[in-house]
Amino acid sequence: MARVLLPVCATCHVAGGVAARTRLVIAVDDPTSTRAAVAQVINTADPSSSLLLRKPTGQLGHGGGAPLAAGSPELVILQHWVELATTAQCGTVTPPAGGGDAGAALFS
């Protein structure tokens, strides 16, 4: 959360924020609620089409523009989260270089 959701997404996707009425609402003090919200924007049947990846990169309309650039460390973390969420054996997923284990912590 500290590397992507709080500094990037929580600018708007929080209670009272301009994106508070979307599926992705970050509860800064409630990781369980945040995890549930993140799960709603991950497409388990087609992970690469997940809204969590496509909206902040500008591939789909996003009121906040495209805050994540291709190859950025933040996007690498989001891609890892999607991989964890869509892999039945999360414990066997190896974190990508530069992404750390932030995704593993969120979905453990």
C-alpha positions as CSV (number, residue, x, y, z in Angstrom):
1,M,0.0,0.0,0.0
2,A,2.7,2.4,0.9
3,R,4.4,2.3,-2.5
4,V,1.4,2.6,-4.8
5,L,-2.1,2.7,-3.3
6,L,-1.4,5.5,-0.8
7,P,0.8,7.9,-2.8
8,V,-0.8,7.4,-6.1
9,C,-4.3,5.9,-5.9
10,A,-5.4,7.4,-2.5
11,T,-5.1,10.9,-3.9
12,C,-8.6,10.4,-5.2
13,H,-9.8,6.8,-4.3
14,V,-10.6,7.4,-0.7
15,A,-13.8,8.2,1.2
16,G,-14.6,11.8,0.4
17,G,-12.2,11.8,-2.6
18,V,-13.2,12.6,-6.1
19,A,-13.2,8.8,-7.0
20,A,-15.0,7.7,-3.8
21,R,-17.9,6.4,-5.8
22,T,-15.8,3.9,-7.8
23,R,-15.2,0.3,-7.1
24,L,-11.7,1.1,-5.9
25,V,-11.9,2.9,-2.6
26,I,-8.8,2.7,-0.4
27,A,-9.4,2.5,3.3
28,V,-6.1,3.8,4.6
29,D,-6.6,2.2,8.0
30,D,-8.2,-1.0,6.8
31,P,-6.1,-3.2,4.6
32,T,-8.8,-5.9,4.5
33,S,-11.3,-3.5,2.9
34,T,-8.7,-2.2,0.6
35,R,-7.7,-5.7,-0.5
36,A,-11.4,-6.4,-1.2
37,A,-11.7,-3.2,-3.3
38,V,-8.5,-4.1,-5.2
39,A,-9.9,-7.5,-6.0
40,Q,-13.0,-5.9,-7.7
41,V,-10.7,-4.3,-10.3
42,I,-8.7,-7.4,-11.1
43,N,-10.0,-9.7,-13.9
44,T,-9.0,-13.2,-12.9
45,A,-10.0,-14.6,-16.3
46,D,-7.9,-12.2,-18.2
47,P,-5.4,-10.6,-15.8
48,S,-3.8,-8.2,-18.4
49,S,-7.2,-6.6,-19.0
50,S,-7.6,-5.8,-15.2
51,L,-8.9,-2.3,-14.6
52,L,-6.2,-2.0,-11.9
53,L,-3.6,-2.1,-14.6
54,R,-5.4,-0.4,-17.6
55,K,-6.9,2.7,-16.0
56,P,-3.8,4.2,-14.3
57,T,-1.7,3.6,-17.4
58,G,-4.2,5.4,-19.6
59,Q,-5.3,2.4,-21.6
60,L,-8.8,3.0,-20.5
61,G,-10.5,6.3,-19.4
62,H,-9.4,7.4,-16.0
63,G,-10.4,10.6,-14.4
64,G,-7.0,11.0,-12.9
65,G,-5.2,10.7,-16.2
66,A,-2.3,8.2,-16.5
67,P,-0.3,8.4,-13.3
68,L,1.7,5.3,-13.9
69,A,4.2,5.0,-16.7
70,A,5.0,1.8,-18.5
71,G,7.9,0.0,-16.6
72,S,7.6,2.2,-13.5
73,P,8.3,0.6,-10.2
74,E,4.7,1.3,-9.2
75,L,3.3,-0.4,-12.2
76,V,5.6,-3.4,-11.6
77,I,4.1,-3.7,-8.1
78,L,0.5,-3.6,-9.5
79,Q,1.3,-6.2,-12.1
80,H,2.7,-8.4,-9.3
81,W,-0.5,-7.9,-7.3
82,V,-2.5,-9.0,-10.3
83,E,-0.3,-12.0,-10.7
84,L,-0.7,-12.9,-7.1
85,A,-4.5,-12.5,-7.2
86,T,-4.9,-14.6,-10.3
87,T,-2.4,-17.4,-9.4
88,A,-3.9,-20.2,-7.4
89,Q,-0.6,-20.9,-5.7
90,C,0.4,-17.5,-4.5
91,G,3.3,-18.8,-2.5
92,T,5.1,-20.0,-5.6
93,V,5.1,-16.6,-7.4
94,T,8.5,-14.9,-7.5
95,P,8.4,-11.1,-7.1
96,P,9.7,-9.2,-10.1
97,A,13.0,-7.5,-10.0
98,G,12.6,-4.0,-8.6
99,G,9.1,-4.7,-7.3
100,G,10.0,-6.1,-3.9
101,D,7.5,-8.1,-2.0
102,A,4.9,-5.4,-1.6
103,G,2.3,-7.3,-3.6
104,A,2.9,-10.4,-1.5
105,A,2.3,-8.5,1.7
106,L,-1.0,-7.1,0.4
107,F,-2.4,-10.4,-0.8
108,S,-0.9,-12.7,1.9
